[in-house]
Amino acid sequence: MFKNPLLLTALTLTGLIAIWGIIDTAGLTKFSSSITGVMFTSRGWFVMLSASFLLILGIWLAISPYGKIKLGKDDDEPEFSTLSWLTMLFAAGMGVGLLFWGTAEPLSHFEVVREYANPFRSAEHALFITSFHWGLHAWAIYAVTGLVMAYFSFRQGYPNLVSSPLKAVFGQRTWTKSVGWLCDLLAIYAIAIGIGGSIAMGVFQVQSGVESLFGLDNSGLWLAGVIFAVLCFSYIFPLMVDLSKGMATLANTAMAIAGGLMIFVLLTGPTYYVMSGITESIGDYFARVVPHGFKTYTFFDEKVSTWFQSWTLTFMVWWFAWAPFVGVFIARISRGRTIREYILGVILVPTLFSIFWFGVFGSVGFYEVLRLDASILEVLKTNINDTTFFVLRHLPLSTLTIAATVLAAFLFVVTSVVSASFVLSMFATGGDLNPSTRTKLIWGIILGALGLVMILSNSIDAVKSIIALAALPFINIVLLVTVCLLKALKSEVV
């Protein structure tokens, strides 16, 4: 293991970031925020163009003759049923973020937009922006990255590494080896930081749920530390066994709980209001989504510019940070499917679920603000982690639903850490499909340390800026390997 330069460099780089964050959390947060702010100001247009390009490319590939090509040999058949396939890819791609931001994000946008429009228009636009962040563009980034990995791995027989497309298209040259090595390193770095942020979000979500269940107020970092310790203990054993054992079950269980929770809120909340909001949201989203992908708010004031950077740009680079991890995972479960089936399944189905999810939780939040004049906006300002639980406390069986949310958040984080540790180990060992337990445990420890850094920051804004800083370089790599895919597809007979 210690003779592998890539592994040693990756472990050293991520380890140093973890140590820096633990010793000087404020310093790391300030550094990441300042660098990210500069990059967003100068390169925000590039981020939006890149995300929109991948969406348009994905749609074109689905409807083009290339859509008939299988991800694998021509006689390969899908390993998983369509339902299980969709459930697993969705759990890997979003997970705990849905639970955390379900109500909090639409209301956060509402707070800004209502200074420029009336409250009712503001609510409508806030739902659209939320769906935009979690919809087609996010899943296009995942889908195209995963498509590249699946095509070169299953159809052309190369290792499941980010560097493989370069070597497959341009050959084993000095520059392809050097650039490929850097691509693999940056992929590892982006995955590690992104998963660290998800650990923090999951811990914050579980902490607020426990506080709500047991009537605790402002428990602080001690409760977060206890939850973090339990989380680390929970994912150690799965790292010591085969990845397939129990992972699909955990992901399916978490998604089943989340789906049941969404239906429960829909039926016990103001159903007519929520369904009307969802119906309007669907039409509004698909009418505006493509043009909005090119919007950079250039001519607005500084407050809107800051909001755009803190939300839209941060989310876009967030998806790029997760792209190598989710892409490998989606590729792994998509062998035997055609490019058309793959693109449509990965992009459209999760997008519709996201619109429905945020339509339910966002509409309930707006109902409390616009119709009941509830204090949920104060909760948003003082403890954003508690926003979802505030909604649940005002519905029947709140103890049960809060406990279910806590469990789902916990399961999402465990599955993410275990899967990410496996993928990181695979990348760092040259594409080994069965990396050693020791390597997986080492990555599990580093991911835990990075998660602890994010937790110590005690700020979701800090978590977002650290993830964004790690993801920005990887945007160029995604575009590079996408060009490799297009060059390789030209040789296919369709």
N, C-alpha and C positions, 0 to 999 in steps of 0.2 A: 504493500500500500504506500509506504513512504518513499518508494522509488518512482512514483508517478508525479511528474512536475505539475501537471494540471491540478491534480487533487491537492497537492501541498500548497500551491498558489491560491486556490479557491478557499481552502480551509484557513489559510493565513489571512487573506483579505476579509472574509466574513467574520473571522474571529477577532480581528483588530477593530472592526466596526462595532462588534458586540462589546468588547472591552472598553472602547472609547465611550459608548453610550452608557455603560454601567458606571464608569468613573465620573464622566462629565455629561450627564443627560442633557442639560441645558445648552452646553456648548455644541453638541451634535445637532440638536434641534435648531439652534440659531444658524449654524452653518448650512444645513440642508434647506432651511427656509429661504435664506438669502440667495444661495446658488439657484435653487428652483425658481425663485422670483425673477432673477435675471434671465434664465433660460426661457421661461414662459413668455416674458415680455418680448424677447428677440426671436423666439422660434415657435410661438403659439400657433401661428398660421401653418407651420410645417406639420405640427401634430394633427391639426384638423384635416389638412390635405391628405395626410397618410392614412388616417382612419377612414375617410371618405373613399379614398382610392381602393382600399381593401374591400370595402362594402360593394362598390361598383364592380370590382374584379370578381368577387364571389358570385354576384348575381349573373355576371356574364358567363362564368365557367359553368354555372348550373344550367343555363339555357343553350349553351354552345354544344357543338358535336362532342367536345371533350367530356361532357357530362356523362357519357356512356361508359367511360373508362372505369375499370374497377380498381379499388385500392387493394391490390394484391394480384394474384394470378387470375387469369380469366375464369377459371373454374372454382375459385374460392367462394365460400358462402359465409354470411355473417355468423359470428360466434354467439352473439346475444340477440334475444328477441328485441323487436323495435321498442317496446315499452320499457324494458330494462335498460336498453341503450340510451334512450332519451332521459330517463331518470338519473342514470349515473353521470352523464355528461353535464346535466344541469346542476347536480349536487357539487361536482368538481368546479364548475365555472363560477358560481355565485356563492352558494353556501350561506355562511353566517351573515354576510352583508345584507341579504334580504331581511333577516330578522332585525338587524340593527337599524337599517335605514327605512324600513317600511313606512312609518309615519314621519320620522324625523326629517328625512330629506325633503319631501313635498312642503312641509311647513317651514323649513329653512329657506327654501326658495321664495315661498309666499312672503316671508318677512322682508325680503329685499324688493321683490317685484311690486308689492303694494304701495311703495313709495312713488311709483311711476304710473300706476293704474288703479282703478277701483278694485275693491277686495274680491269681487266675483270674477273679474277678468284675471286677476292675479292668481286665484286658485286654479283656474283653468290652465294658465301658462305654467304654473308650478308643477302640475301633474305632467304636462307635456315634457318639460325639461327633465323631470325624473325618469320618465320612460325613455327619453333620448339617451340618458346616461347608461341605462341598463338594457337597451334594446339592440337594434340591428348592428350598430357600429361596434359595440362591445363584442357581440358574438361573431361578427365578421373578422375581427382581429384574431379571435380564438380559432375560428374555422379555417382561415387561410393558413395560419401557422401550423395547425394540426394537419391540414391537407398536405403541406410540404413534407412534414415528417412522415406521414403515412405513405405518400407516393414513393419517396426515395427508399423507405425502409421495406415496405411490403411488396412493391411492384418491381423495384430495381435491386433490392437485396443489400442495401448499405446499412451500416449501423444506425441506430436510432439516436443520432446526434445532430445538433444544430449545424455543425460543420460539414455534414455529409453532402448536402446539395452542392456546395462549392467544389468539393473534390470530385463529385460525380459529373458535373457539367464542365469544369475547367481542367480536370485532371490533377494528378499528384505533382504539383509544382511547389517551389519554395514559397511563393506568395500565398497559395491556397492553404498550405499547411500552417503558415504563420497567422493569416487572417482567420482561418478555421479554428485554430487554438484560441484566439482572442474571442471569437464568437461563442465557443463553448464556455469560456471563463465568464463572460458577461451574462450569459444565460443563467449560469449557476448563481451568480451574484444577484441578478434580478429576482430569481425565484426565491432565494433565501430571504431577502429583505421583504418581498411581498408576503410570504407566509408568516414572517415575524409580525407584520402588521395585522394579519388575520387572527393570529393568536391573541394579540392585544384587544382587538375588537370583540372577539369571542369572550375573553375574560371580563371585559367591561360589561358586556351584555349579561353574562351569567351573574356577575356581581350585583347589577341592578335588580335582576330577578330574585336573587336570594334576599336582598334588602327588602324588596316588596313582599316576599312571602313571610318573612320573620319580623317585619316592622322595624328594621334597622335604619338609622338615619346617618348619612355621611360616614360610612364605615371606613373610608379611606383606603390606604394601600395594604393594610393588614389583611383584609378580606380578599382583596385581589391577589395577594401573595399566597393565601391558602388555596384559592381556586387554581392558581397557576401551578402550585405544587401537585395538586390532585390531577390536573391535566397532564403534566409531565409523567406522572406515575402511570396514567391510563394509556399513554401511547408507547411506553417502553416495551411492553409485551408484544403488541402487534408488530413492532419493528423486528422482533426476533423470529417471526414466522413468515411463511410465504405470503406475498402481497394479496393474492386472491382469496385467502382464507378470511372470510367475514367482511371484507371491504365493501363488496356489493350490498351485503345485508345492512351494514351500518349506514351506507349512503341512502339506500332505499327507505330505511326506517326514519332517518332524518327528514327526507323529502315527504314521506307519508305524514309525519307529524306536522310539518309546515303546511302541506296541502289541507290537512284536516283543520288546522288552525285558521287558515284563510276562509274556508267554507263556513266554519263556526262564526267568525266575525261577520261574514256576509249575512248569515241567516238571523243572528241575534242582534245585529246592529240595525241602522236605518236602511233596510234592504232596498227600498225603492230609490232612495237617494244615492246609494252606492252603485246600483246597477245603471242608473241614469248617468252617473259620473264615468263609469267604465265605458259605456256605449259612446259617450261623447269623446272620451280619451282615445279610443281606438281610431275613430275617424280623424280626429285632430292630429294624432301621431303620424298616421300613414300619409296624410295630406302634406305634412310639413317636414318630415324627417330628412329627406335627401337634401333639400335646400338648406336646412338648418345645420347640416354637417359642414357647411362652408362659412358659417357665421362666426366672426371673431370679435364682435362688439367694439370695433375700432373707434367709432365716433361717439361713444358714450362716455360718461364721466368716470372718475377714478374708482368710485365705489362699485360700479358695474364691472369695470375692468378687473378689480380685485376679486369680485365674486366669480367672474368667468374663469379666472386662473385657479381659484380655490376649489371650484367644483368641476366644471366641464373639462378643463385641461388636465386637472389632477385625475379625474376618473379615466380619461382616455389613456394617459400614460400608465395608470394603474392596470388597465387591461393588458397593455403591452408587457408590464412586469410579470403578469400571470401567464402570458401567452406561451412561453416555452414549457411550463409545467402542465397547464391545461391542454396545450396542443399535443404533447406526448401522450397524455392520458386519453384524450379523445381519439388520437390516432390508434392507440393500443386497442380500444374497444370497437373500432370502426372497420377493421379488416374485413374485406369481402363485400363492402357496400360500394356502389357507384359514386362517382364524384357528384352527380346530380342529387342522388338520395342523401349523400353526406351533407352537402351544402344546405339543402332545404331543411333537413332535420336539425342541423346544428344552429342555423341562423333563425329560422322562422318560429319553431315551436317554443324555445326558451324565451324569445322576444314576446310572444303572445302571453306566456305565463307571467312574465315580468310586468307587462301592462296590466294584466288582471290583478296581480299581487298588489302593486302600488295603487291601482284603482281602488281596491278594497280598503287598505290601511290608510291611504292618503285621503280618500273621500270621508272616511269616518273621522279623521282628524279635522278636516274642513267643516264637517257637520258640527263638531263641537265648538269650532271657532265662529262660524258664520251663523249658526242657528241657536246654539245653546250658550254662547259667550263663555265657554269654559276656560279654565286657567292653563290649558295645555301649552300655550305659547310661553308662559313663564317657566314651565317645566323644561321646555326646549332650551331656554336661555341658561337655566341654572344647572340642569343635569340632563344633557341630551341622551345619555345612555338609558334614561328611564322613560323616554317618550312612548315606546311601544307598550310598556307595562302600564302606563297611565291610561291608555286606551282600553287595555284588557281589564283594568280595575273597574271600569264603568260598564262592563258587560257581565252577564250571568256567568257563574262558575269560574270566577276570576282566579281563584287559587289553583284550580286544575289547569287552566290555560296558561297561567304564568309558569307553573311547573313544567308544562309541556314545552314551552318556549325555551326555558333554561336547558332542558334535556336536548332539544334539537340543536341549539347553539353549541352545546358541548360536543355532540356527536359530529357536527359539521367540522369543528376545529380538529378533533382527533383524526378524522378521515383525511383532512387536508394535510396535517403534519406527517402522517404515516406515508401517504402517497408521495408527498414532496420529498421526504427523506429518501424514498426509493428512487425517484427520478434524479435527484441530485447525485446519489451514489452511482447511478447508471451513467450519467454524464461524466462524472469525475473519474470513472474507471474505463473510459473508452467505449462506452456503449454496452457494457456487460449486462445482460438481461437478468442475471442473478448475482447482484453484488453481495459482498460478504456482510454478515450480521454486524461485524465490528464497524465497517464503514457506515452502515445505516444508523447505527447507534451514535456514532460521532456526529453525523449530520443532525440527528434528533436533538443532541445536546446543544449544537450551535443554533439550531432553529429556536430552541427553548430560550437560549441566551438572548437572541435577537428579539424574541417576543417580550422578554423581561425588560429590555431597553425601551421598547415601545410602551410597556405598562408604566415604567418609571416616569416617562414623560407626562403621564396622566393627562394627555390631551389628544383628542382625535385629530385636530389640525396638525399637530406635530407628527403623528403617525402618517398622515397623508403626505406631508412634505418629504419625509424620509423615504417613503416608497417611491414617490415621484422622482427623487434624485437618482435612485437606483435604476429606474426604468428608462429614463430618457435616452441613454446610449443604445438601448436595445431596439429602439424604433428603427434605426438604420439597418440593423441586422435583419429584422423581419422583412424589410423592403428588399434587401440583398438576396435573401434566400427565395423570396417570391419571384424575383427575376430569374433565378435558377430554375424554378418550377416552370415558368413560361417557356424558357428555352428548351427544357426537357420535353414538354408536351408537344412541341413541334415535330418531334420524331415519332410520335404515336400515330398509328393508322386508325382513323376514325371514320 
